[in-house]
Amino acid sequence: MKVNVPYINLPMQWKAEREFLLPIIEEVMSSGDFIGGARVEDFELSVSALCETDFCVALNSGTDALVTGLVAMGIGRGDEVITPPNSFVASTAAISHIGAVPVFVDVVSDQSIDASKIEAAITKKTKAIMPVHLTGRMAQMDTIMEIADHFKIGVIEDSAQSIGSKFNTKSSGSIGQVGCFSTHPLKNLNACGDGGFLITNNRDIADRVRSLRNHGLLDRNTVKEFGYVSRMDALQASILTYRLNKLESVTLKRQHNASLYDELLDREYCFIPEPDSKIFNTYHTYVIQVSNRDGLKRYLTERGIGTAIHYPIPIHLQPAAKNLGYKLGDFPVTESQAGNILTLPIHQFLKDSDIEAVASTVNKFFREAE
């Protein structure tokens, strides 16, 4: 039986919010105030309050948050940054863009960086660790911070997928020196286009990123250093401020959907990481690990169920990473997961019956194969 369960449903989000967003869009467009200004500042203050940090700097993307964050931390050419190879390419690209060197460490079964392997990867050139809070599930930040403090190196959190997540009550992005977020349309807190922001408790870092996002200008006519064009526009900031007030309900619905999957999916066929009492998971994605992943994906697609793979080719095996010198077999857990991971629909517009249909179809695929 064919069902209709889209992987994501942005048209449904627009339908639910249209009457509220249209006046916001009208107000911004009528004002002629499109870049910077009070609307962007209001968004930054709202994020700081949510994440319990002193500063937030709104930017044009999560990638720019990583790039400017690394630069503001004093990391540059030849410095090494430790990170996992199973993230979206932006994590490693940001390190490479500033001339630094990505140093990969394998992951554990829940796809988070293996903290027990970090210390062995530290050299005299290591300047920072970049954990990636993939899927909304945070990495083991207590161990990571202990290592960073011991070796006196920085921590920049790639929190692109984990707005609202917590580790031992501390918000994602607020534990290291810098936290970097994306507001891409597919994120839990999503703009109607690209966007991102950086949070920190360090005033010097915040001030430098504010300058870097606007060409490095000190004022209209004075450039202290050559920067970037990475300003969040007022329209996206206004939409995000509206959606920030809905984030708690979005998170609760995604957590509900995840709990239902946890209950219904047959663990004989699906590996699902166990919940960790230290982690408040916001479920940007819901990822299972299965045998015959590609066959299952085709089976679900044929029956009207959308899925995704995050990510089928690890970064160390990408053509762009060839110069880093890694090869197949260097990170066996990451490589094994890359062939087994499948992301199921988790968005807040799903009904319980949708989750039940997806889980039932997944279970049926494996039982029919026996």
C-alpha positions, 0 to 999 in steps of 0.5 A, a space after each residue: 500500500 502506498 502512503 504519502 510521508 514526505 521527508 520534509 514539508 516546508 509548504 505545510 510550514 508556510 500554510 501554518 504560518 502564512 497569516 503571521 509571516 505575511 505582516 512581518 514580511 510586509 513590515 520589513 519590505 515597507 521599512 526599506 531597512 534590509 541589512 542589519 539594524 534593530 531586527 537583527 539585533 533583536 534576533 541576536 538578543 533572543 538567541 543569547 537568552 535562549 542559549 544563555 550566552 553573553 553574545 550572539 552574532 547573526 551571519 549569512 550561514 552556519 559555514 560562515 559562523 565556523 569560518 569567522 569563529 575559527 579566525 576570531 579564535 586566532 586559528 590560521 595557516 598550518 594550525 590543526 583542528 581535530 574534528 570527525 569525518 562524518 559531518 556535512 562537508 562545511 565543517 572540514 571546509 571551514 577549517 581548510 578555507 582559513 589554511 588550517 589542517 583538519 585532523 580527523 578522529 573516528 566516531 562511536 556508535 551514536 555517530 558522535 566523535 570518539 572522545 577517547 581517541 582525541 588525545 592521541 590526535 593532538 600534536 604541537 600544532 593542534 589549536 582546537 577541537 571541533 566536535 559536531 553535534 550531529 542529528 541534534 545529539 550532542 557529543 560527550 562535551 565533559 570529556 572533550 572540555 577536560 582534554 581541551 583544558 588539559 592541553 590548553 586548546 580551544 573548542 569550537 562547537 559545530 552546533 548547526 544541527 542542534 539548536 536547543 540541545 543540551 549536555 548536562 543542562 548546558 546549551 549546545 554551543 555554549 560550552 566551548 569558546 564558540 558555538 556555530 549554528 545554521 538556520 538553513 531551511 531544513 533546520 529545526 529553527 529555519 529561515 526562508 533562505 540561508 542564515 546562521 549565527 555564532 554564540 560566545 561568552 568572549 567579547 573580543 571574539 564577538 566583536 571581531 566576528 561582527 567586524 569580519 561579517 562586514 568586510 572588516 570595517 571599523 566604521 564606514 571608511 576604515 578597514 582594520 582587516 579584510 573580512 567577508 560579506 556575511 550579514 544576516 538580512 533583516 527579513 530572515 532575522 524577523 522570520 527567525 525571531 517569530 519562529 524562535 518563539 515556536 521552537 519549544 513546540 517544534 522540539 517537543 513534537 520531534 521528540 514525540 516522533 522519535 519516541 514513537 519510532 523508538 517504540 515501533 521499529 524492530 531493533 532486530 533489524 534497526 540499530 538506534 542509539 540509546 538515549 543518554 540521560 546527560 543529553 537533551 536531544 532535539 532530533 534534527 534528524 532521526 537516523 537508523 543503521 540497517 543492513 541493505 540500506 539502499 534496498 530499504 531506501 528504494 522500498 520506502 521511496 516506492 511506497 511514498 515515504 521520503 528518506 535521506 542519507 546524512 552522509 553517504 561519502 565520509 569527508 576523508 574520502 571526498 575528492 576535495 580531501 585528497 591532499 589530506 592523505 587519508 584513505 579507505 580504512 582509516 576510520 572504520 566506524 565512520 565508513 561502516 556507518 556511511 553504508 548503513 545510515 538512513 534518515 527517516 522523516 521526523 519533522 513536526 508536521 507528521 501525524 502519529 499515523 505517519 510515523 506508524 506507517 513508516 515504522 511498519 513499512 521498515 519492519 515489513 521490508 526486513 521481515 519479507 527478506 527473511 
